[in-house]
Amino acid sequence: MDLICWSPNRLEDLQEVVAWYVQKHGVRQVLFISLKGEAKIWNYENNRITGHVTLGLFQAEHIEMYGQMLVDSS
């Protein structure tokens, strides 16, 4: 699992960066942690967002669980 830190001016900027990453590495799910600490998994298909799962507040002690969720859904 890779961690990308990004402080965009707009959410669209972040989505463009992630679309590039998804296309380059062929991943289908990305774990996002907002500046407010909210965790979501965004689902991608052909570098387009196809949906997301809201996980609630990010808890660092559950990072392995988040990773396993990504593995299980790929």
Secondary structure, DSSP 8 states (H G I E B T S, - for coil): --------SSHHHHHHHHHHHHHHHT-SEEEEE-TT-EEEEEEEETTEEEEEEEEEE--GGGHHHHHHHHHHT-
